[in-house]
Amino acid sequence: MLPFNLTILGSSSATPTSDRNPTAQLLSHGEKLFLIDCGEGSQVSLRRMHIHFQRIKHIFISHLHGDHFYGLIGLISSMHLLGRTKPLHVYGPPMLKEILDQQLQASLTTLLYTLEFHPTQAATEEILFEDELISVSSFPMLHRIPTTGFIFREKPFERKIRKDVFALLNIPVHVISKIKAGEDYVAADGTVHPNLSITMESPLPRTYAFCSDTAYFEDIIPIVQGADLLYHETTFMNNREANAAEKFHSTTGQAATIAVKAAVKKLLIGHFSARYDDLQPLLDEARTVFPATDLAVDGCIFEI
């Protein structure tokens, strides 16, 4: 299986703290790096963790609150100053393009590379990117301004030919791709070898779901259903449910309830209010509802 890992670059909500930057995550799948949101300080976190950010080709911005994109122009500029020539794809709300264009124009910056902007639609689910290995889709959140979540889905893997059978039957190389795709093998003497008898199941494809700023919103449940890893914002503890509702954010219990109803395998909570110095009570509260919960704290890496 390809490596599939999530690195937390920032986990704070509206304002950074001394040890937590605003929201940013790096998802790696094989050789590909995807940046999800880009709050203030994101490129510093990338440097601190010795991640070569020029390898990032796709950046996904969930919405236009500053704690989710104020680090973007700085990262784009650093890529330029360091001589990037490969295209960079940015996906986000339509107005983000205007913001980036104005920032570049104001600094009289002409990028050395092509910045490809892809506007997202916050009202519907849509596929933003896909190749032969993975697809990335956006889906609506319930927040004060148009906001999207993102879901990364691996494509199904081909079946694997059993090594002992391959040698025993002397299977020709030119039919291997057909067998991996599910076809039976017909030997030269006409003997049919059923696919299930000569191949093995491949690992199930994995899914990561990123639920950016949102109030409790059950519409996302069928979209993130069964995800291997779900990140769901948890700005407040349960005793501040009224604050959460007013600001269109979620509590620990609400995030954990989504995880239960969606039957995900693991939950990460983040986007913590700066009022919380100690995050253990938030974790404990979420685990009372969904035990397989962890904190998405800066510097942590999670294998999917």
N, C-alpha and C positions, 0 to 999 in steps of 0.2 A: 504494500500500500504506500501511496505517496504520503510524505509528512504533511500534516494538517494541524497547524498551531495558531493560537491566538495570543498576542502580546498586548498587555494593557499599558498604554502610554499615558493615559489620563483618566481619572475617575471622579473628579469633583464636579459639582453642579455649577451654578452661575459664577462663582468666584473661586480662584485657586486658593489652596492653603500652602503652608510651608512644605508639605510632603505629598500634596495631590494636585496635579494639573487638571484643567478642564478636559472634557471628553475627547479621547482619541484612542483608536485601537488599530493594531496591525495584524492582518490575517495572512498567513503564508500557506500556500497550497502548492506542494512541489517547489518549483523554481519561481512561482508567481507571488508577488507581494501586493496586497490590497490594503489601502489605508481607509479606515472608516471614521469619519469626522476628523477634524483637525483643529482642536482648541489651542489656545495660547500655550506656547512652550512645547508643542509637539515635536518640532525638529530637535530641540534640546534633548528630549527624551530619547529620540531615535539615535542621536549621537552617543548619549550616555550608555545606551544598550548595544553600542557598536553595530548598529543596523545601517547598511549602505542604502540610504534613501533614494539614490539615483536608480535603484532597481525597481522602485515603485512605478507602475505604469497606469494604475487606476486608483482614483480617489473618489470616495462616495461621501457626500455631505447630506445629512438628514434634514436640516432646516437652518434658517438664518438667524437663530439666536447666537450671539457672539461666542459663547462658550463652546460652540460646536464648529466654528469656522474662522475665528480670528487669527489662527496660526497659519492659515492656508497661503496668504500672499507672501508671508515670510519664507515658507518652504518653497513656493514657486520661484521666488527671487534667488534663493540659495542654489537651487538646481541650475538656474541660469548662470549665476556667477561662477559656478564650478564647472561650467562648460558642457552642460547637458545638450545633446543633439537629438535624442530619441523623443518621439511624441509623448505627451502626457494627456491622459483622458480624465476629465473631471465630470462627475455626475452630481447634479444638485438642482435646487429650485431655479426657475428661469431667471430670476433677478440676480442670481449669483454671478452670471456672466457680465452683467452691467457693472456690478461692483468691482470685479476683477479688472475689467477693461479700464475703468476709471482710475483704479490704483496704479496700474501699469502706465497709463497715460500721464498721470500726475507726476510720476517719477521719471518720465521720459525713457521708459524701459521698453526696448524691443527684444523680445525673447529670442534666444538662439535656437529654440526648439518650437515645435508646433504644440499649442495648447488646444486640444479638442474638447469642446464643451458639449455635454449631453444633458438637456433639460429633463428633469423628472416631473412626473405628474402625481401630485399628492392625493388624488381622489380615487385612484384605481391601482390595482396590482399590475406591474409590467416587468418584462424581462429587459434588463439594462445591458447585460453582457453575457456572452456564452462562447465557449470553445468546445473542443472535443472532450474536455475533462470536467468542466464546472460551469454552472450558470449562476448569475446574480440577478435577483429580482427585487423590486421595491414594493412596498405595500403601505397603506394609510395608517397613521397613528392618530390619536385624539389629543391634540395639543392646542395651545392658544393661537399658533400660526400654522400654516401648512407644513406638515412633517411626515417623513417617510421612515419606515423601518427597512432593513435589508436582509435578505435571506440568501445564503450561499449553499447551493446544492451540488454535490458531486454527481457526475453522470454514472449510470450503472457500469460496473466493471464487466469485462468479458470473462467467460469461464476459462479455467486453466486446464490444459491438457496434462493428464497424469504422466509423469516421466517414465514410469515402468511400462505403461501402455505404448507410449511413443516409440520406445526402443523395441518392444516386442513386435509391434505391428509394422515397424519401419514406415511410418506415416510420411508421405511426401511433403516437402516444405510448402508447396504451392496450395495445399488444402488446409493448412493450419489456421489461417484467418477465418475460413468458413466454419471450421469446427469450433473455434473460440466464439463465433457468433451464434452457435447453437445447432448447426447442422450435424446430421449423422455422418459417419465415415463409411464409405463403400470401398472395400478393398478391391484389388485387381481381379480376384477370383469371384467377385460379386457378393461376398459376405458383407452384410450390413452390421456395423457396430454402432448401437444407439449412443447418442451423444452423452447421455447420463452415465454410461458405463465407462467412458474413456476420458471424462473431464471431471473437474472438481468445482464446487461452488466457490465463487470469488467473494471477498468481503462485501458486506452491504455498503452502498454509498452513504456518505456521512453528510450531515446538514448542520450549518451554524446559522442561527437567527439573531439578529441585532434589533432590539426594540428600543429605539431612541426615546426622547421625551414624550411621555404620554400619560393621560389619566387612565384609570382602569377601563379596559376596552376589550370586551369579549369577542369582538369581530376578528381579532387577530388569531384566535385559538385555532380555527381550521387551517390557517396559513402556516403556523409554526408547529402544528401537530406532529408529535413524535421526534422533534429535533434532537440531535445528539447533544447539542449545547445551545442553550437559550440565554442571551443577555437581556435583562429587563431592568430599566431604570428603577431605582428605589431611593427617591430623594428624602423621604421622611419615614419615621417610625409610625406605628399604628396610632399612637396617641395624638398625632398631628394629621389625622385623616381629613379634617376640615381644611387645613392649610393646603394639603395635596389637591383636594377638589377645586379649591379656589384658583390654584396656579396650574391646573391641568397636569399634575404630576401623580406619582404612585407611591404607595406605602410598601413596607416590607411584606405585610400580609397580602396585599393585592398582587404584587409580583409573584409571590409564592403560589397564590391561588391560580393564576394564569398557568404556571408551570404544572400544577396538578391537573387542571382541566385539559391541558394540551398533551399530557402524558409525555413530557420531555424527559430525557435521561439525566440532564444536569442543568442547574440554573446558576447563572452569575448575576449578582446584583451590583449596581454601581450608580454613578451620578449622585453621590452623597452630598447632602447639604453641608456647608462649611461649619454649621453649628455642632457637628459631631466630630469630636477629636478621637473618641474611642468608637470603632466600628463594630466591636464584638457584640454589643446589644442588638444591632441591626441584623447581624448574622444569626444570632440566637433566635430572634423573633421570626425570621424567615424560615429557619429550620424546624420550628414547631409545626409549620404547615407543610413544608417540602424539605425533607432532610437532606437531599442531595444538592445543597446550595453552598456556594463559595462566594467570597468577596472578590470583586474585580478591582483589585488595588494596583496602583502604579508599579510597574516592574514585574508583575506576575505573568507567567506563561502557562497556558492551558493547552493540553493536547486533545484534539477532537477525535 
